Amino acid sequence: MSDAAQSTAAEVRAAAEAVKTALDRHLAAVERRSGEDDPAVYEAFNELAAAAEEYDELLYDRYDEVTPFEIPGTEDMPPYTGPEEPSALSVLIRRDYTVVEPQRLLAQAQRVEAADEPSAVGAGDEATATVHGALGVLFGEFEPDEIASRHKEFGLEEGDSTLWVTAGDDTADPGEWLEAPFENVDPQRVVCRFDVSAVFDEDDLEDDEDLEDEIVLDEDEDEELEPLDADR
């Protein structure tokens, strides 16, 4: 985008305010919802997604900064073929972590266990004596969103994450999909999708490096053209 068409600071600020307004409307719709398939919640969700995407684009255009959310364009996903008015929704979430500080992880799990069963402190054979046992304790104690927001406290490092909202015709029967929750997902029923990945930053870095190479090449070409015939 040229400098003449570049987003202004006021436009970015207005887009940020639009996101805040959309967040308030979404929360209000959720608080007032009449059921799991309330159309007001669905509409507010779409408005929030659109506002967030607009803000992300303007923020990048003006300041070369991005939000934590990546909303793929239509070229990245097959066309939606699900129901126009879905009566059921499924939210599929995956977050990857690396255990970078096992001792911190164990210590946090031991604090949780000690708070629940003070007599277990120092027993040595409790679940928190192993990393996999400590993970079980922490993920059993805290909601996944709290783990995500406090992952550094638990000795974890974030990897890629994705959230898919898919539309369905009917709510699944209790226990129907629990053994294989992510199988048989139809990409053409994905209403919206949010991805977070370091690969986006790497792509930006590669683009910058390519641009630097082009600049260096142009400078070299200019230098080769500089010598002139003194007699002319």
CORCORUR-V948709 format. One record per residue. N is the residue number from 0. SS is DSSP state (alpha for helix, beta for strand, coil for the rest). Layout:
# CORCORUR-V948709
N,SS ; N,SS
This chain:
# CORCORUR-V948709
0,coil ; 1,coil ; 2,coil ; 3,coil ; 4,coil ; 5,coil ; 6,coil ; 7,coil ; 8,alpha ; 9,alpha ; 10,alpha ; 11,alpha ; 12,alpha ; 13,alpha ; 14,alpha ; 15,alpha ; 16,alpha ; 17,alpha ; 18,alpha ; 19,alpha ; 20,alpha ; 21,alpha ; 22,alpha ; 23,alpha ; 24,alpha ; 25,alpha ; 26,alpha ; 27,alpha ; 28,alpha ; 29,alpha ; 30,alpha ; 31,alpha ; 32,coil ; 33,coil ; 34,coil ; 35,coil ; 36,coil ; 37,coil ; 38,alpha ; 39,alpha ; 40,alpha ; 41,alpha ; 42,alpha ; 43,alpha ; 44,alpha ; 45,alpha ; 46,alpha ; 47,alpha ; 48,alpha ; 49,alpha ; 50,alpha ; 51,alpha ; 52,alpha ; 53,alpha ; 54,alpha ; 55,alpha ; 56,alpha ; 57,alpha ; 58,alpha ; 59,alpha ; 60,alpha ; 61,alpha ; 62,alpha ; 63,coil ; 64,coil ; 65,coil ; 66,coil ; 67,coil ; 68,coil ; 69,beta ; 70,coil ; 71,coil ; 72,coil ; 73,alpha ; 74,alpha ; 75,alpha ; 76,coil ; 77,coil ; 78,coil ; 79,coil ; 80,coil ; 81,coil ; 82,coil ; 83,coil ; 84,coil ; 85,coil ; 86,coil ; 87,beta ; 88,beta ; 89,beta ; 90,beta ; 91,beta ; 92,beta ; 93,beta ; 94,beta ; 95,beta ; 96,beta ; 97,beta ; 98,beta ; 99,coil ; 100,coil ; 101,alpha ; 102,alpha ; 103,alpha ; 104,alpha ; 105,alpha ; 106,alpha ; 107,alpha ; 108,alpha ; 109,alpha ; 110,alpha ; 111,alpha ; 112,alpha ; 113,alpha ; 114,alpha ; 115,alpha ; 116,coil ; 117,alpha ; 118,alpha ; 119,alpha ; 120,coil ; 121,coil ; 122,coil ; 123,coil ; 124,coil ; 125,coil ; 126,alpha ; 127,alpha ; 128,alpha ; 129,coil ; 130,alpha ; 131,alpha ; 132,alpha ; 133,alpha ; 134,alpha ; 135,alpha ; 136,alpha ; 137,alpha ; 138,alpha ; 139,alpha ; 140,alpha ; 141,coil ; 142,coil ; 143,alpha ; 144,alpha ; 145,alpha ; 146,alpha ; 147,alpha ; 148,alpha ; 149,coil ; 150,alpha ; 151,alpha ; 152,alpha ; 153,alpha ; 154,coil ; 155,beta ; 156,beta ; 157,beta ; 158,beta ; 159,beta ; 160,beta ; 161,beta ; 162,beta ; 163,beta ; 164,beta ; 165,beta ; 166,beta ; 167,beta ; 168,coil ; 169,coil ; 170,coil ; 171,coil ; 172,coil ; 173,coil ; 174,coil ; 175,coil ; 176,coil ; 177,alpha ; 178,alpha ; 179,alpha ; 180,coil ; 181,coil ; 182,coil ; 183,coil ; 184,coil ; 185,coil ; 186,alpha ; 187,alpha ; 188,alpha ; 189,beta ; 190,beta ; 191,beta ; 192,beta ; 193,beta ; 194,beta ; 195,beta ; 196,coil ; 197,alpha ; 198,alpha ; 199,alpha ; 200,alpha ; 201,alpha ; 202,alpha ; 203,alpha ; 204,alpha ; 205,alpha ; 206,alpha ; 207,alpha ; 208,alpha ; 209,alpha ; 210,alpha ; 211,alpha ; 212,alpha ; 213,alpha ; 214,alpha ; 215,alpha ; 216,alpha ; 217,alpha ; 218,alpha ; 219,alpha ; 220,alpha ; 221,alpha ; 222,alpha ; 223,alpha ; 224,alpha ; 225,alpha ; 226,coil ; 227,coil ; 228,coil ; 229,coil ; 230,coil ; 231,coil
